[in-house]
Amino acid sequence: MSGFTIIIIAIGLGMDAMSVAVAIGARAAGRLNGRQLFRLSFHFGFFQMVMPLAGWVGGHNLTRLIGGYDHWIAFALLACVGINMIRESCQAEEKTPRGDPTKGFSLIMLSVATSIDALAVGFSFALLNVNIWQAVFVIGFFAAGMTLAGMLFGKMIGAYLGKKVELLGGLILISIGVKILADHLL
């Protein structure tokens, strides 16, 4: 497999991470700091590296184990975070407890949800005898960069739209989950 093909795969895998990052950046708007940018970019990039590696190592057995419902896992994780964002957008500003999605369990859920497709890609890499180390580093690099760009773009959007962007972000996350589900079911 050529380096160009791996880059195209990396961009494709990074699109979900970027979309989620836009929603998170928009939600945080003016309160987005360097730590949050680093944490989300690092974790999304790291999980995008680890998942294809796990798929490559696990091969056919791992894909067979969760391959039938990986799309349901991604949908459930994204829907949970999205519903929570919509719920928070409907609360009064003073009462809204603002959790940081770049920390704790939310960060892990989002990292897994945005990288679960990479598991199947890793399995296909095993079948095609791809240089896995080159591939996972390219995928991780692109995912981290696209996440960073998405958060910065989302921050600009959030500064203009205010609280409405949290509703929009929640809907975007749920839409990504529905798209993942539809792609696998249809």
C-alpha positions as CSV (number, residue, x, y, z in Angstrom):
1,M,0.0,0.0,0.0
2,S,1.4,3.4,-1.0
3,G,2.1,6.2,1.4
4,F,-0.5,8.3,-0.5
5,T,-3.2,5.7,0.2
6,I,-2.3,5.6,3.9
7,I,-2.7,9.4,4.0
8,I,-6.1,9.2,2.4
9,I,-7.1,6.5,4.9
10,A,-5.8,8.7,7.7
11,I,-7.8,11.7,6.5
12,G,-10.9,9.6,6.2
13,L,-10.5,8.2,9.8
14,G,-9.7,11.7,11.1
15,M,-12.9,13.2,9.8
16,D,-15.0,11.9,12.7
17,A,-12.4,13.1,15.2
18,M,-12.4,16.5,13.5
19,S,-16.2,16.8,13.5
20,V,-16.4,16.0,17.2
21,A,-13.6,18.5,17.9
22,V,-15.5,21.2,16.1
23,A,-18.5,20.5,18.4
24,I,-16.3,20.6,21.5
25,G,-14.5,23.7,20.4
26,A,-17.7,25.5,19.7
27,R,-19.2,24.4,23.1
28,A,-16.1,25.8,24.9
29,A,-16.0,28.9,22.8
30,G,-13.9,31.5,24.7
31,R,-13.0,29.1,27.5
32,L,-10.9,26.8,25.4
33,N,-7.3,26.7,26.6
34,G,-4.0,25.1,25.5
35,R,-4.4,22.1,27.9
36,Q,-7.7,21.2,26.4
37,L,-6.4,21.5,22.9
38,F,-3.5,19.3,23.7
39,R,-5.5,16.7,25.7
40,L,-8.1,16.2,23.0
41,S,-5.7,16.2,20.1
42,F,-3.3,13.9,21.9
43,H,-6.0,11.4,22.9
44,F,-7.8,11.4,19.6
45,G,-4.5,10.9,17.8
46,F,-3.4,8.2,20.3
47,F,-6.6,6.2,20.0
48,Q,-6.5,6.5,16.2
49,M,-3.0,5.0,16.5
50,V,-3.9,2.3,19.0
51,M,-7.1,1.0,17.4
52,P,-5.6,0.0,14.0
53,L,-2.7,-1.5,15.8
54,A,-5.1,-3.5,18.0
55,G,-7.0,-4.6,14.8
56,W,-3.8,-5.6,13.2
57,V,-2.6,-7.6,16.2
58,G,-6.0,-9.1,16.9
59,G,-6.6,-9.9,13.3
60,H,-9.7,-11.8,12.3
61,N,-10.7,-12.9,15.8
62,L,-11.0,-9.4,17.3
63,T,-12.9,-8.1,14.3
64,R,-15.3,-11.1,14.5
65,L,-15.8,-10.4,18.2
66,I,-17.0,-6.9,17.9
67,G,-17.3,-6.4,14.2
68,G,-21.0,-7.1,14.3
69,Y,-21.8,-4.3,16.7
70,D,-18.9,-1.9,16.6
71,H,-21.2,0.6,15.0
72,W,-23.6,0.3,17.9
73,I,-20.8,1.0,20.3
74,A,-19.8,4.2,18.5
75,F,-23.4,5.3,18.1
76,A,-24.1,4.8,21.8
77,L,-21.0,6.7,23.0
78,L,-21.6,9.6,20.7
79,A,-25.4,9.7,21.4
80,C,-24.7,9.8,25.2
81,V,-22.4,12.7,25.0
82,G,-24.6,14.5,22.4
83,I,-27.7,14.1,24.5
84,N,-25.9,15.4,27.5
85,M,-24.8,18.5,25.5
86,I,-28.4,19.1,24.3
87,R,-29.7,18.7,27.9
88,E,-27.1,21.2,29.1
89,S,-28.0,23.7,26.3
90,C,-31.6,23.8,27.6
91,Q,-30.6,24.7,31.1
92,A,-30.4,28.3,32.3
93,E,-26.9,29.7,32.0
94,E,-26.4,30.1,35.8
95,K,-27.4,26.5,36.5
96,T,-25.5,24.8,33.7
97,P,-22.8,22.6,35.2
98,R,-20.1,22.8,32.5
99,G,-18.2,19.5,32.4
100,D,-15.0,19.5,30.4
101,P,-15.2,16.9,27.6
102,T,-11.5,16.9,27.4
103,K,-11.2,15.2,30.8
104,G,-12.1,11.9,32.4
105,F,-14.7,9.5,31.2
106,S,-16.1,11.8,28.5
107,L,-12.6,12.1,26.9
108,I,-12.2,8.3,26.9
109,M,-15.8,7.8,25.5
110,L,-15.2,10.3,22.7
111,S,-11.7,8.9,21.9
112,V,-13.1,5.3,21.6
113,A,-16.2,6.5,19.6
114,T,-14.2,8.4,17.1
115,S,-11.6,5.7,16.6
116,I,-13.6,2.5,16.5
117,D,-13.6,2.3,12.7
118,A,-9.9,2.3,12.8
119,L,-10.0,-1.2,14.4
120,A,-11.4,-2.6,11.2
121,V,-8.9,-0.7,9.2
122,G,-6.1,-2.3,11.2
123,F,-7.6,-5.7,10.4
124,S,-7.5,-4.9,6.7
125,F,-3.9,-3.8,7.1
126,A,-3.0,-7.2,8.5
127,L,-4.6,-8.9,5.4
128,L,-2.7,-6.5,3.1
129,N,0.7,-6.8,4.8
130,V,0.9,-3.1,5.3
131,N,3.8,-1.6,7.3
132,I,1.7,-1.1,10.4
133,W,4.1,1.2,12.2
134,Q,4.2,3.7,9.3
135,A,0.4,3.5,9.0
136,V,-0.4,4.0,12.6
137,F,1.9,7.0,13.0
138,V,0.5,8.6,9.9
139,I,-3.1,8.0,11.1
140,G,-2.3,9.3,14.6
141,F,-0.5,12.4,13.2
142,F,-3.4,13.3,10.9
143,A,-6.1,12.6,13.6
144,A,-4.3,14.8,16.1
145,G,-3.8,17.6,13.6
146,M,-7.4,17.4,12.4
147,T,-8.6,17.4,16.0
148,L,-6.6,20.5,16.8
149,A,-7.9,22.3,13.6
150,G,-11.5,21.3,14.4
151,M,-11.3,22.6,18.0
152,L,-9.9,25.9,16.8
153,F,-12.5,26.3,14.1
154,G,-15.2,25.3,16.6
155,K,-14.0,27.9,19.0
156,M,-14.4,30.6,16.4
157,I,-18.0,29.4,15.7
158,G,-18.8,29.2,19.4
159,A,-17.7,32.8,20.0
160,Y,-20.4,34.0,17.5
161,L,-23.3,31.6,18.3
162,G,-23.0,31.5,22.1
163,K,-25.2,28.9,24.0
164,K,-27.0,27.8,20.8
165,V,-23.8,26.1,19.8
166,E,-24.1,23.6,22.6
167,L,-27.4,22.4,21.1
168,L,-25.8,22.3,17.6
169,G,-22.8,20.4,19.0
170,G,-25.0,17.8,20.6
171,L,-27.0,17.4,17.4
172,I,-23.7,17.0,15.4
173,L,-22.4,14.3,17.7
174,I,-25.7,12.4,17.5
175,S,-25.7,12.9,13.7
176,I,-22.2,11.4,13.5
177,G,-23.4,8.4,15.6
178,V,-26.4,8.0,13.3
179,K,-24.2,8.2,10.2
180,I,-21.9,5.5,11.6
181,L,-24.9,3.3,12.4
182,A,-26.5,3.9,9.0
183,D,-23.3,3.2,7.1
184,H,-23.0,-0.2,8.8
185,L,-26.7,-1.1,8.6
186,L,-27.6,0.0,5.1
